[in-house]
Amino acid sequence: MPLTVLLSPKPASGRRLVQLLIACALWLPLLAQAVDVDSVRLWRAPDHTRLVFDLSGPVEHTLFTLDNPDRVVIDVSDTRFRADLTSLNLTETPIKDIRYAPRDGNNLRVVLDLSTSVNPDSFFLQRQAGAADRLVVDLKDRVPTASGPPPPVTEPPAEATGSMRDIIIAIDAGHGGEDPGALGPNRLREKDVVFQISKELARAINARPGYTAKLVRTGDYYVALRERRNIARKMQADLFISIHADAFTKPSAKGASVFALSRRGATSEMARFLAQRENESDLIGGVGSVSLEDKDEVLAGVLVDLSMTATLGASLQVGDYVLKSMGQVAHLHKHQVEQAGFAVLKSPDVPSILVETGFISNPTEAKNLASSNYRSKLAKQLLKGIEQYFNQFPPAGTYLANQRFGTGGGVTEYIIARGDTLSEIAKRFNVSVIQIQQLNNLNSQVIKVGQTLRIPAS
């Protein structure tokens, strides 16, 4: 027998060969082991369909399209398909069927049969924050589709004219799609909790004359952090509010918080931790593309710096109203608005706040957040804080400004706070010091804490 022949001439060399054979026996299964597709998940967004292949390890892949009929073909090296496709809901997606088969030995070919042509994109995501290796395929609609009916809008009373616009609130439910956010007891997922709170808040806002609420994401799909704030700008929002329910390493951490953007870094260790966690969502959710927009924003940052200063001031003010109102139903983690470098808040011209409705890692707060009754109460308090701010500072040209100041709504009232100067207030509201002095009959730039100033529309 071959083994006997190998061992018979020289025992010493025979032992060496046995060692080599044992080593090969141990290594060969590892070298030959293919990556498994463990599961496949699918989400439909307003303008694309995302398909996620959960993998047992890293892979290399190629993607191409075929027409007549339309198909997307994905070739994955050294991979086996172990997933169950029966639970996938292909309704309202361009995918008619998903087929797969081995190719060239150990490789895998996946074919997406389509009902219409798409612009496909794909990328690989390494393991991140507890998520497995993933292959992500985005099928971008060539013809934009509606994302469903918008939330109902309550029309203003008859005295509002066509020139008096509503105050627009952009509500961003954090995470979504393949990014579940933080996880709580009983499989409670942050993305689900905050989406329910966001819908409650939108319903409450839309029931108020002079207000319109718009959801940044209207379903269970992921939106990149930069895109969330860009959507708010396209909505011409007067306020962007991002809703979250995060977790901390200790289950004892508790309390709701409100954050505004920090230009110098986080104001507390907790704020720094949460900001880092949220900023990693793009790694978890998977943006997977590189574009020149990054360079443009760096250059544009020099030009929008002054605008961001005024926006940040407004963000801190509305955040203070919202925090105090939320404190009537929720335990507060801090009693002042915190500041941190949340990427989603970096809009140069839309006042933006991030609301942590509680810690989903805290058993008591998780139980509250899982309650529809509590979520409804919380949404009402968020609305109360928003209304308190805009009753004080209604944007010029809005129905609310018209109701308070008369036709045109060209004047806003501002109460002087400690540390304010007339020049800083003028910069914040984008008007001149002289305009403020003339409207308030001021002979100098001396102002007092608690004094009410009338600010002309910019």
C-alpha positions as CSV (number, residue, x, y, z in Angstrom):
1,M,0.0,0.0,0.0
2,P,1.3,3.5,-0.7
3,L,1.5,4.5,3.0
4,T,3.5,1.3,3.7
5,V,5.9,2.1,0.8
6,L,6.5,5.6,2.1
7,L,7.2,4.5,5.6
8,S,9.3,1.4,4.8
9,P,12.6,2.8,3.4
10,K,13.6,5.3,6.2
11,P,11.6,5.6,9.5
12,A,12.8,9.2,10.1
13,S,11.6,10.5,6.7
14,G,8.5,8.4,7.1
15,R,7.6,10.2,10.3
16,R,8.2,13.5,8.5
17,L,5.8,12.5,5.7
18,V,3.2,11.5,8.2
19,Q,3.4,14.9,9.8
20,L,3.0,16.5,6.5
21,L,0.0,14.4,5.6
22,I,-1.6,15.2,8.9
23,A,-1.0,18.9,8.4
24,C,-2.5,18.7,4.9
25,A,-5.5,16.8,6.3
26,L,-6.1,19.7,8.7
27,W,-5.6,22.5,6.2
28,L,-7.4,21.1,3.2
29,P,-11.0,21.4,4.6
30,L,-10.3,25.0,5.5
31,L,-8.9,25.8,2.1
32,A,-11.8,24.1,0.4
33,Q,-14.5,25.5,2.7
34,A,-16.9,27.7,0.7
35,V,-18.7,30.7,2.1
36,D,-22.4,30.2,2.8
37,V,-25.3,32.5,1.9
38,D,-27.1,32.1,5.2
39,S,-30.1,34.3,4.5
40,V,-31.5,36.8,2.0
41,R,-33.4,40.0,3.1
42,L,-35.2,42.5,1.0
43,W,-36.5,46.1,1.5
44,R,-38.4,48.4,-0.8
45,A,-37.6,52.1,-0.6
46,P,-39.3,54.9,-2.6
47,D,-36.7,54.9,-5.3
48,H,-34.9,51.5,-5.1
49,T,-35.1,48.0,-3.9
50,R,-32.3,46.7,-1.7
51,L,-31.4,43.0,-1.5
52,V,-29.0,41.8,1.2
53,F,-27.2,38.5,1.2
54,D,-26.0,37.5,4.7
55,L,-22.7,35.6,4.4
56,S,-20.6,33.4,6.6
57,G,-17.4,35.1,5.4
58,P,-16.0,37.6,2.9
59,V,-16.5,37.0,-0.9
60,E,-15.6,38.4,-4.2
61,H,-18.4,39.1,-6.7
62,T,-19.2,40.5,-10.1
63,L,-22.5,41.9,-11.4
64,F,-23.9,42.5,-14.9
65,T,-27.2,42.9,-16.6
66,L,-29.0,41.1,-19.5
67,D,-32.0,42.2,-21.5
68,N,-34.8,40.6,-23.5
69,P,-35.9,39.7,-20.8
70,D,-34.4,42.0,-18.1
71,R,-32.1,40.3,-15.7
72,V,-29.4,41.1,-13.1
73,V,-26.7,38.4,-12.8
74,I,-24.5,38.1,-9.7
75,D,-21.5,35.8,-9.7
76,V,-20.0,35.0,-6.3
77,S,-16.7,33.1,-5.9
78,D,-16.4,30.0,-3.7
79,T,-19.9,30.3,-2.3
80,R,-22.9,28.0,-1.6
81,F,-26.5,29.1,-1.4
82,R,-28.1,27.8,1.9
83,A,-30.8,30.5,2.3
84,D,-34.6,30.0,2.3
85,L,-36.3,32.3,-0.2
86,T,-39.9,31.4,0.5
87,S,-40.4,34.2,3.0
88,L,-39.3,37.0,0.7
89,N,-42.1,39.3,-0.4
90,L,-41.3,40.5,-4.0
91,T,-44.6,42.5,-4.2
92,E,-44.1,46.1,-5.3
93,T,-40.5,45.4,-6.3
94,P,-39.1,44.9,-9.9
95,I,-38.0,41.4,-9.0
96,K,-40.2,38.6,-10.4
97,D,-38.1,35.7,-9.3
98,I,-34.7,34.8,-7.8
99,R,-32.8,31.8,-9.2
100,Y,-29.4,30.4,-8.2
101,A,-27.2,27.5,-9.2
102,P,-23.5,26.4,-8.8
103,R,-21.2,27.6,-11.6
104,D,-17.7,26.5,-12.5
105,G,-17.4,24.1,-9.6
106,N,-17.4,26.1,-6.3
107,N,-18.8,29.4,-7.5
108,L,-22.4,30.6,-7.3
109,R,-24.6,32.4,-9.9
110,V,-27.7,34.3,-8.7
111,V,-30.1,35.6,-11.3
112,L,-32.7,38.2,-10.6
113,D,-35.6,38.0,-13.2
114,L,-37.0,41.5,-13.5
115,S,-40.4,42.9,-14.6
116,T,-38.7,46.2,-15.6
117,S,-35.2,47.5,-16.3
118,V,-33.2,49.0,-13.3
119,N,-29.9,50.6,-12.6
120,P,-28.1,48.1,-10.3
121,D,-25.3,48.7,-7.9
122,S,-23.6,46.3,-5.5
123,F,-21.0,46.3,-2.7
124,F,-19.6,44.1,0.0
125,L,-19.8,45.1,3.7
126,Q,-17.5,43.6,6.3
127,R,-18.7,42.4,9.7
128,Q,-19.7,45.5,11.7
129,A,-21.4,46.1,15.0
130,G,-22.7,42.6,15.3
131,A,-23.8,42.3,11.7
132,A,-22.4,39.5,9.5
133,D,-20.5,39.9,6.3
134,R,-23.0,41.1,3.6
135,L,-23.3,41.4,-0.1
136,V,-25.7,44.3,-0.8
137,V,-27.4,44.8,-4.2
138,D,-29.4,48.0,-4.9
139,L,-31.8,48.0,-7.8
140,K,-32.4,51.7,-8.5
141,D,-35.6,52.6,-10.3
142,R,-35.2,54.1,-13.7
143,V,-38.6,55.7,-13.5
144,P,-39.2,57.1,-10.0
145,T,-42.2,55.6,-8.1
146,A,-44.3,57.0,-5.4
147,S,-43.6,55.9,-1.9
148,G,-47.2,55.8,-0.9
149,P,-49.7,58.5,0.1
150,P,-48.3,61.3,2.2
151,P,-49.6,61.8,5.7
152,P,-53.0,63.7,5.8
153,V,-52.6,67.4,6.1
154,T,-55.1,69.5,7.9
155,E,-55.9,72.6,5.9
156,P,-55.5,76.0,7.6
157,P,-58.7,78.0,8.4
158,A,-60.3,80.1,5.7
159,E,-58.5,83.3,6.8
160,A,-55.2,81.9,5.7
161,T,-54.4,83.0,2.2
162,G,-52.5,81.2,-0.5
163,S,-49.4,83.3,0.3
164,M,-49.3,82.0,3.9
165,R,-47.4,78.8,3.9
166,D,-47.3,76.0,6.5
167,I,-44.4,75.4,8.9
168,I,-42.8,72.2,7.6
169,I,-41.4,69.7,10.1
170,A,-39.2,66.9,8.7
171,I,-39.3,63.9,10.9
172,D,-36.5,61.4,10.6
173,A,-37.0,57.9,12.1
174,G,-33.5,56.6,12.8
175,H,-32.0,53.5,11.3
176,G,-34.3,51.2,9.2
177,G,-34.0,48.3,6.8
178,E,-30.9,46.1,7.4
179,D,-29.9,48.5,10.2
180,P,-32.1,47.7,13.2
181,G,-30.4,50.2,15.5
182,A,-30.1,49.3,19.2
183,L,-31.7,46.2,20.5
184,G,-33.8,45.9,23.7
185,P,-35.4,43.1,25.7
186,N,-37.8,40.8,23.9
187,R,-36.3,41.5,20.5
188,L,-37.4,45.2,20.7
189,R,-35.7,47.0,17.8
190,E,-34.9,50.7,17.8
191,K,-35.9,51.1,14.1
192,D,-39.4,49.9,14.8
193,V,-40.0,52.0,18.0
194,V,-38.8,55.2,16.5
195,F,-40.8,54.7,13.3
196,Q,-44.0,54.3,15.4
197,I,-43.1,57.5,17.4
198,S,-42.4,59.4,14.2
199,K,-45.7,58.4,12.7
200,E,-47.5,59.4,15.9
201,L,-45.7,62.8,15.8
202,A,-46.6,63.3,12.2
203,R,-50.2,62.7,12.8
204,A,-50.3,65.1,15.8
205,I,-48.5,67.8,13.8
206,N,-50.7,67.4,10.8
207,A,-53.8,67.9,13.0
208,R,-52.5,71.5,13.8
209,P,-53.5,74.3,11.5
210,G,-50.5,75.9,9.9
211,Y,-48.2,72.9,10.2
212,T,-47.2,70.1,7.8
213,A,-45.2,67.1,8.9
214,K,-43.2,65.0,6.4
215,L,-41.5,61.6,7.1
216,V,-37.9,61.3,5.9
217,R,-38.3,57.6,5.6
218,T,-41.8,56.3,5.0
219,G,-41.1,52.6,5.6
220,D,-38.6,50.0,6.8
221,Y,-35.6,50.8,4.6
222,Y,-32.2,52.4,5.2
223,V,-31.4,56.0,4.3
224,A,-27.8,57.2,4.4
225,L,-27.1,59.9,7.1
226,R,-26.2,62.6,4.6
227,E,-29.2,61.8,2.5
228,R,-31.6,62.2,5.5
229,R,-30.6,65.8,6.0
230,N,-30.6,66.4,2.2
231,I,-34.2,65.1,2.0
232,A,-35.2,67.6,4.8
233,R,-33.6,70.4,2.7
234,K,-35.5,69.3,-0.4
235,M,-38.7,69.4,1.7
236,Q,-37.8,73.0,2.6
237,A,-38.2,72.1,6.2
238,D,-38.3,74.7,9.0
239,L,-37.1,72.0,11.4
240,F,-35.5,68.6,11.2
241,I,-36.0,66.3,14.1
242,S,-34.3,62.9,14.2
243,I,-35.9,60.3,16.5
244,H,-33.9,57.6,18.3
245,A,-34.0,55.2,21.2
246,D,-30.4,54.2,21.8
247,A,-28.6,51.9,24.1
248,F,-25.6,52.1,26.4
249,T,-23.1,49.5,27.7
250,K,-24.8,49.6,31.1
251,P,-28.5,48.7,31.4
252,S,-28.8,51.2,34.3
253,A,-28.3,54.1,31.9
254,K,-31.7,55.9,31.5
255,G,-33.4,59.1,30.5
256,A,-34.4,61.0,27.4
257,S,-32.1,63.5,25.8
258,V,-32.0,66.2,23.1
259,F,-28.9,66.9,21.1
260,A,-27.9,69.7,18.8
261,L,-24.8,69.8,16.7
262,S,-21.5,70.6,18.4
263,R,-18.9,72.6,16.6
264,R,-16.2,71.8,19.1
265,G,-17.0,68.2,20.0
266,A,-19.2,66.4,22.5
267,T,-20.2,68.0,25.7
268,S,-20.2,64.8,27.7
269,E,-18.8,61.3,27.5
270,M,-22.4,59.9,26.9
271,A,-22.9,62.3,24.1
272,R,-19.6,61.3,22.5
273,F,-20.6,57.6,22.7
274,L,-24.0,58.1,21.2
275,A,-22.7,60.3,18.4
276,Q,-20.1,57.7,17.5
277,R,-22.7,55.0,17.5
278,E,-25.1,56.9,15.2
279,N,-22.3,58.0,12.9
280,E,-21.4,54.3,12.4
281,S,-24.9,53.6,11.0
282,D,-23.6,54.2,7.5
283,L,-21.2,51.3,8.1
284,I,-24.0,49.2,9.4
285,G,-26.7,50.2,7.0
286,G,-24.3,50.3,4.1
287,V,-23.8,53.4,1.9
288,G,-21.1,51.6,-0.1
289,S,-20.4,54.3,-2.6
290,V,-17.7,56.9,-3.2
291,S,-18.6,60.1,-4.9
292,L,-17.3,63.6,-5.4
293,E,-20.0,65.0,-3.0
294,D,-17.6,64.5,-0.1
295,K,-15.1,66.9,-1.7
296,D,-17.8,69.4,-2.6
297,E,-19.0,69.5,1.0
298,V,-15.6,70.1,2.3
299,L,-15.1,73.1,0.0
300,A,-18.7,74.3,0.5
301,G,-18.2,74.0,4.3
302,V,-16.1,77.2,4.2
303,L,-19.0,79.1,2.5
304,V,-21.8,77.8,4.8
305,D,-20.0,78.3,8.1
306,L,-21.8,81.6,8.9
307,S,-25.2,80.1,8.0
308,M,-24.5,77.1,10.3
309,T,-23.8,79.5,13.2
310,A,-27.3,80.9,13.0
311,T,-28.8,77.5,12.4
312,L,-27.1,76.1,15.4
313,G,-28.5,78.9,17.6
314,A,-32.0,78.1,16.5
315,S,-31.4,74.4,17.0
316,L,-30.4,75.0,20.6
317,Q,-33.5,77.1,21.2
318,V,-36.0,74.6,19.8
319,G,-34.1,71.8,21.5
320,D,-34.6,73.5,24.9
321,Y,-38.3,73.7,24.4
322,V,-38.6,70.1,23.3
323,L,-36.5,68.8,26.1
324,K,-38.5,70.6,28.8
325,S,-41.8,69.4,27.3
326,M,-40.6,65.8,27.0
327,G,-39.5,65.9,30.7
328,Q,-43.2,66.1,31.6
329,V,-43.7,62.4,30.6
330,A,-40.1,61.0,30.5
331,H,-37.2,60.9,32.9
332,L,-34.5,63.2,31.5
333,H,-30.9,62.0,31.3
334,K,-29.7,65.6,31.3
335,H,-31.7,68.8,31.9
336,Q,-30.0,70.8,29.2
337,V,-29.6,70.3,25.5
338,E,-26.4,68.4,24.8
339,Q,-24.1,68.9,21.8
340,A,-22.3,66.2,19.8
341,G,-21.0,65.6,16.3
342,F,-24.0,63.8,14.9
343,A,-23.5,63.6,11.1
344,V,-27.3,63.7,10.5
345,L,-27.5,67.2,12.2
346,K,-25.0,68.8,9.9
347,S,-27.4,70.8,7.8
348,P,-26.2,74.4,7.2
349,D,-29.6,76.0,6.9
350,V,-32.2,73.8,8.6
351,P,-32.4,73.9,12.4
352,S,-31.8,70.3,13.4
353,I,-32.2,68.3,16.7
354,L,-31.8,64.6,17.6
355,V,-34.1,63.3,20.2
356,E,-33.2,60.2,22.3
357,T,-36.6,59.1,23.5
358,G,-35.0,56.8,26.1
359,F,-32.6,53.9,26.5
360,I,-33.9,50.8,24.9
361,S,-31.2,48.9,26.8
362,N,-32.9,49.9,30.1
363,P,-35.7,47.4,30.9
364,T,-38.1,50.0,32.4
365,E,-37.7,52.4,29.5
366,A,-37.8,49.6,26.9
367,K,-41.2,48.6,28.4
368,N,-42.4,52.2,28.0
369,L,-41.2,52.5,24.5
370,A,-42.9,49.2,23.5
371,S,-46.2,50.7,24.7
372,S,-48.4,52.5,22.1
373,N,-50.0,54.5,24.8
374,Y,-46.6,55.8,26.0
375,R,-45.4,56.5,22.5
376,S,-48.5,58.6,21.8
377,K,-48.0,60.6,25.0
378,L,-44.4,61.2,24.1
379,A,-45.3,62.3,20.6
380,K,-47.8,64.9,22.0
381,Q,-45.1,66.3,24.3
382,L,-42.6,66.6,21.4
383,L,-45.3,68.5,19.5
384,K,-45.9,70.7,22.5
385,G,-42.2,71.7,22.6
386,I,-42.2,72.3,18.8
387,E,-45.3,74.5,19.0
388,Q,-43.8,76.5,22.0
389,Y,-40.8,77.3,19.9
390,F,-42.6,78.3,16.7
391,N,-45.2,80.3,18.7
392,Q,-42.2,82.4,19.9
393,F,-40.3,82.4,16.6
394,P,-42.8,81.8,13.7
395,P,-40.9,81.9,10.3
396,A,-41.8,85.0,8.2
397,G,-44.5,84.3,5.6
398,T,-46.1,81.4,7.4
399,Y,-49.7,81.1,8.5
400,L,-48.6,81.1,12.2
401,A,-46.6,84.4,11.7
402,N,-49.7,85.9,10.0
403,Q,-51.9,84.9,13.0
404,R,-49.5,86.4,15.5
405,F,-48.2,89.5,13.8
406,G,-50.8,90.3,11.2
407,T,-50.6,90.2,7.4
408,G,-47.1,89.5,6.1
409,G,-45.8,88.0,9.3
410,G,-42.7,90.1,8.9
411,V,-41.8,90.4,12.6
412,T,-40.5,87.9,15.1
413,E,-40.1,88.5,18.9
414,Y,-36.9,87.4,20.6
415,I,-36.2,87.4,24.4
416,I,-32.7,88.4,25.3
417,A,-30.7,85.6,27.0
418,R,-27.5,85.9,29.0
419,G,-24.5,86.4,26.8
420,D,-26.5,87.8,23.9
421,T,-25.2,90.8,21.9
422,L,-27.1,92.8,19.4
423,S,-24.6,91.9,16.6
424,E,-24.9,88.2,17.3
425,I,-28.7,88.4,17.3
426,A,-28.6,90.3,14.0
427,K,-26.3,87.6,12.5
428,R,-28.5,84.8,13.8
429,F,-31.6,86.2,12.2
430,N,-29.7,87.4,9.0
431,V,-30.6,91.1,9.5
432,S,-28.6,94.2,10.3
433,V,-28.1,95.8,13.6
434,I,-29.5,99.0,12.3
435,Q,-32.8,97.3,11.2
436,I,-33.2,95.9,14.8
437,Q,-32.4,99.3,16.3
438,Q,-34.9,101.1,14.1
439,L,-37.7,98.6,14.7
440,N,-37.2,98.8,18.5
441,N,-36.4,102.5,18.7
442,L,-32.9,101.8,20.2
443,N,-30.4,104.6,20.4
444,S,-27.5,102.3,21.3
445,Q,-26.5,98.6,21.2
446,V,-27.1,98.2,24.9
447,I,-29.6,95.4,25.7
448,K,-30.7,93.6,28.9
449,V,-31.4,90.0,29.8
450,G,-35.1,89.3,29.6
451,Q,-35.8,92.2,27.2
452,T,-38.0,91.5,24.2
453,L,-36.8,92.5,20.8
454,R,-38.9,92.7,17.6
455,I,-36.8,91.2,14.8
456,P,-37.7,92.1,11.2
457,A,-37.9,89.3,8.5
458,S,-34.6,88.7,6.8
